[in-house]
Amino acid sequence: MGIVDRGEHDDEVARALEALRTRLTGTLVEPDDPLYDEARRVWNGMIDVRPRAVARVGSVADIDPVLATAQHTGLPLAVRGGGHNVAGHGTVEGGLVLDLSALRRVDVDPGTRHVTVEPGATLADVDRATAPHGLAVPLGVVSATGVAGLTVGGGVGWLTRSNGLTLDNLVGAEVVTGTREHLHVDAERNPDLFWGIRGGGGNFGVVTSFTFLARRLPPSVLGGNLFYRRAQWRTALQAYARWTADLPDEMNSIISILRLPPGFGMGDEPFLIVGFAWMSPDHEDGLRLVERLRADAPPDEEEVGPVQWPEWQSAMDELFPRGARGYWKNASFSRLDDEVIDALLGFATEVTWFGTGIDIHHMEGFFGRVPAGATAFPNRSSRYWLNVYGYWQDPAEDARLTAFARRAHAAMAPFAELGQYVNFLGAEQGPVTPEAARQAYGERTHRRLVELKDRYDPGNIFRLNHNIVPSAA
């Protein structure tokens, strides 16, 4: 394109955006607007890009004109729900952001246990609405996370073993596709697309409404943390491997290795923490299970007792404040023998500063019994999921801490199994390559996703995610 053509195109974009502004019930924010810097921010402070415009929608009716404008102008489109995506897919350099964060309504039907959620809602919004009815939707572990991105990519959290992923509890949704169709999807209506949005991410359209089947909560949840100093890490990991060999579904647990924030009062040393949530009203049964682990690996410190669900769900929010600089890697594996423990401890001993952590999620249970291929989620067979992550503040630490995450990920590569948690793909701050998406999903699932892409988004307007490329591209 020559200089004149580029200028003509810029003028056309400006006219199209001005026309869009007049059609929105929300607001259009451009670089000369005083609200621009706030509007362009996402959770991950490492993502510092400047969109051409941010369309902050005021209603679902705003979505169609934003999509039409992106398609007409050729501006790359980013879709933002809660804005918590670590890879920064909720924004785009020089493009158009569809910001859904104002759409946060949550409706609860206690009789059917159906919970209907708008696409800008966060986990905290859902928990506040459901907990008074003794209900919970299985979600993630940080309450500021957006429900939309979490759901379409997976949703691993404190109810994964007892009730599955967030997407396993989705019973219906409303979707505006790349071909601008408005579709209701569930197990009977448009079941192909319903399959695809449960794990296939934002590849096919904008989900404008999610309906979940909530689970019943006990009056209080038995939760707790067992803390181990460095000298006990090997013993604790070996005991955890034995403990998780035959747990009932109701016991959900996550190992974390990190230095806790000052507010926790645990000093400057890193701890290995076995956190657990027992999802049964019979706390005595849960305490007996915890005693098995405690007897096998006595903790240095502990906190165990009944807790209210919203309090438990938000307990780790302090680790992930808005604007933190985030970089995450993940892998799935099934062995936790001495060879794997040696590899884990080889990089876990580097966690000596506040700002980096390691999580090991125990999977199996309900999650593992969902048939392979029932959803687009790439892996149901692995016993454990490893996350290596950073949440620092100083840009000078970027190189050192991202390098740590890569080294840790490489150390686990010999034990990793097929499939990655696709919500973390693209953490290199760029579009996910077709080959990376294929490897993450596996050939069979990826092929089905391409077929859906050809049907619902052949122009690939929704490509700023773990991108499934249409076959004609």
ChimeraX attribute file (.defattr): number of C-alpha atoms within 10 A of each C-alpha:
attribute: neighborCount
match mode: 1-to-1
recipient: residues
	/A:1	7
	/A:2	7
	/A:3	8
	/A:4	9
	/A:5	10
	/A:6	11
	/A:7	12
	/A:8	12
	/A:9	15
	/A:10	13
	/A:11	12
	/A:12	14
	/A:13	19
	/A:14	14
	/A:15	13
	/A:16	16
	/A:17	23
	/A:18	12
	/A:19	13
	/A:20	18
	/A:21	17
	/A:22	11
	/A:23	15
	/A:24	20
	/A:25	14
	/A:26	18
	/A:27	17
	/A:28	24
	/A:29	23
	/A:30	20
	/A:31	15
	/A:32	8
	/A:33	11
	/A:34	10
	/A:35	11
	/A:36	17
	/A:37	14
	/A:38	9
	/A:39	21
	/A:40	25
	/A:41	19
	/A:42	25
	/A:43	23
	/A:44	22
	/A:45	20
	/A:46	20
	/A:47	23
	/A:48	15
	/A:49	15
	/A:50	19
	/A:51	23
	/A:52	20
	/A:53	24
	/A:54	26
	/A:55	24
	/A:56	24
	/A:57	21
	/A:58	17
	/A:59	14
	/A:60	15
	/A:61	14
	/A:62	20
	/A:63	21
	/A:64	16
	/A:65	15
	/A:66	25
	/A:67	23
	/A:68	15
	/A:69	18
	/A:70	21
	/A:71	16
	/A:72	12
	/A:73	18
	/A:74	14
	/A:75	21
	/A:76	21
	/A:77	28
	/A:78	25
	/A:79	24
	/A:80	26
	/A:81	27
	/A:82	27
	/A:83	27
	/A:84	24
	/A:85	25
	/A:86	25
	/A:87	28
	/A:88	30
	/A:89	29
	/A:90	26
	/A:91	31
	/A:92	25
	/A:93	18
	/A:94	14
	/A:95	20
	/A:96	28
	/A:97	29
	/A:98	25
	/A:99	29
	/A:100	28
	/A:101	19
	/A:102	17
	/A:103	21
	/A:104	18
	/A:105	16
	/A:106	21
	/A:107	14
	/A:108	20
	/A:109	13
	/A:110	15
	/A:111	7
	/A:112	9
	/A:113	20
	/A:114	23
	/A:115	23
	/A:116	21
	/A:117	24
	/A:118	25
	/A:119	27
	/A:120	24
	/A:121	23
	/A:122	28
	/A:123	24
	/A:124	20
	/A:125	19
	/A:126	25
	/A:127	22
	/A:128	14
	/A:129	17
	/A:130	26
	/A:131	17
	/A:132	10
	/A:133	15
	/A:134	17
	/A:135	23
	/A:136	25
	/A:137	25
	/A:138	28
	/A:139	30
	/A:140	24
	/A:141	19
	/A:142	22
	/A:143	23
	/A:144	21
	/A:145	25
	/A:146	26
	/A:147	28
	/A:148	29
	/A:149	28
	/A:150	25
	/A:151	27
	/A:152	24
	/A:153	27
	/A:154	27
	/A:155	27
	/A:156	23
	/A:157	22
	/A:158	27
	/A:159	29
	/A:160	28
	/A:161	26
	/A:162	23
	/A:163	22
	/A:164	26
	/A:165	30
	/A:166	26
	/A:167	26
	/A:168	23
	/A:169	21
	/A:170	25
	/A:171	17
	/A:172	21
	/A:173	20
	/A:174	19
	/A:175	22
	/A:176	20
	/A:177	24
	/A:178	24
	/A:179	16
	/A:180	16
	/A:181	12
	/A:182	16
	/A:183	16
	/A:184	19
	/A:185	21
	/A:186	18
	/A:187	13
	/A:188	10
	/A:189	12
	/A:190	12
	/A:191	13
	/A:192	17
	/A:193	25
	/A:194	24
	/A:195	22
	/A:196	25
	/A:197	29
	/A:198	24
	/A:199	29
	/A:200	32
	/A:201	26
	/A:202	27
	/A:203	28
	/A:204	28
	/A:205	27
	/A:206	27
	/A:207	23
	/A:208	22
	/A:209	20
	/A:210	23
	/A:211	21
	/A:212	22
	/A:213	22
	/A:214	22
	/A:215	18
	/A:216	17
	/A:217	19
	/A:218	18
	/A:219	15
	/A:220	17
	/A:221	20
	/A:222	25
	/A:223	24
	/A:224	21
	/A:225	21
	/A:226	23
	/A:227	25
	/A:228	23
	/A:229	16
	/A:230	17
	/A:231	9
	/A:232	16
	/A:233	21
	/A:234	18
	/A:235	15
	/A:236	26
	/A:237	21
	/A:238	16
	/A:239	18
	/A:240	20
	/A:241	16
	/A:242	16
	/A:243	16
	/A:244	17
	/A:245	10
	/A:246	9
	/A:247	14
	/A:248	16
	/A:249	20
	/A:250	18
	/A:251	24
	/A:252	26
	/A:253	25
	/A:254	20
	/A:255	22
	/A:256	22
	/A:257	25
	/A:258	24
	/A:259	22
	/A:260	22
	/A:261	15
	/A:262	11
	/A:263	8
	/A:264	9
	/A:265	8
	/A:266	14
	/A:267	12
	/A:268	14
	/A:269	14
	/A:270	24
	/A:271	25
	/A:272	26
	/A:273	23
	/A:274	23
	/A:275	20
	/A:276	20
	/A:277	25
	/A:278	28
	/A:279	24
	/A:280	20
	/A:281	14
	/A:282	12
	/A:283	18
	/A:284	11
	/A:285	12
	/A:286	20
	/A:287	15
	/A:288	11
	/A:289	16
	/A:290	18
	/A:291	13
	/A:292	14
	/A:293	20
	/A:294	17
	/A:295	10
	/A:296	15
	/A:297	20
	/A:298	18
	/A:299	19
	/A:300	11
	/A:301	13
	/A:302	15
	/A:303	10
	/A:304	15
	/A:305	13
	/A:306	15
	/A:307	15
	/A:308	15
	/A:309	23
	/A:310	17
	/A:311	12
	/A:312	19
	/A:313	19
	/A:314	17
	/A:315	13
	/A:316	15
	/A:317	14
	/A:318	14
	/A:319	19
	/A:320	21
	/A:321	17
	/A:322	17
	/A:323	17
	/A:324	20
	/A:325	23
	/A:326	26
	/A:327	26
	/A:328	24
	/A:329	23
	/A:330	25
	/A:331	22
	/A:332	26
	/A:333	21
	/A:334	16
	/A:335	15
	/A:336	18
	/A:337	12
	/A:338	12
	/A:339	10
	/A:340	17
	/A:341	18
	/A:342	14
	/A:343	17
	/A:344	20
	/A:345	15
	/A:346	12
	/A:347	17
	/A:348	23
	/A:349	13
	/A:350	14
	/A:351	18
	/A:352	16
	/A:353	15
	/A:354	18
	/A:355	23
	/A:356	26
	/A:357	25
	/A:358	23
	/A:359	20
	/A:360	21
	/A:361	22
	/A:362	23
	/A:363	29
	/A:364	24
	/A:365	21
	/A:366	19
	/A:367	22
	/A:368	17
	/A:369	12
	/A:370	16
	/A:371	10
	/A:372	14
	/A:373	14
	/A:374	11
	/A:375	22
	/A:376	24
	/A:377	28
	/A:378	24
	/A:379	20
	/A:380	20
	/A:381	20
	/A:382	19
	/A:383	20
	/A:384	20
	/A:385	21
	/A:386	24
	/A:387	21
	/A:388	24
	/A:389	23
	/A:390	23
	/A:391	22
	/A:392	24
	/A:393	16
	/A:394	11
	/A:395	11
	/A:396	9
	/A:397	13
	/A:398	17
	/A:399	9
	/A:400	9
	/A:401	21
	/A:402	21
	/A:403	13
	/A:404	20
	/A:405	23
	/A:406	16
	/A:407	14
	/A:408	24
	/A:409	21
	/A:410	15
	/A:411	17
	/A:412	19
	/A:413	14
	/A:414	11
	/A:415	16
	/A:416	21
	/A:417	16
	/A:418	16
	/A:419	22
	/A:420	24
	/A:421	23
	/A:422	23
	/A:423	25
	/A:424	20
	/A:425	26
	/A:426	25
	/A:427	20
	/A:428	15
	/A:429	14
	/A:430	14
	/A:431	18
	/A:432	20
	/A:433	15
	/A:434	15
	/A:435	11
	/A:436	18
	/A:437	22
	/A:438	21
	/A:439	14
	/A:440	21
	/A:441	24
	/A:442	16
	/A:443	12
	/A:444	11
	/A:445	19
	/A:446	21
	/A:447	15
	/A:448	16
	/A:449	27
	/A:450	22
	/A:451	17
	/A:452	22
	/A:453	27
	/A:454	19
	/A:455	16
	/A:456	21
	/A:457	23
	/A:458	20
	/A:459	17
	/A:460	23
	/A:461	21
	/A:462	26
	/A:463	22
	/A:464	24
	/A:465	29
	/A:466	28
	/A:467	25
	/A:468	31
	/A:469	25
	/A:470	20
	/A:471	11
	/A:472	8
	/A:473	8
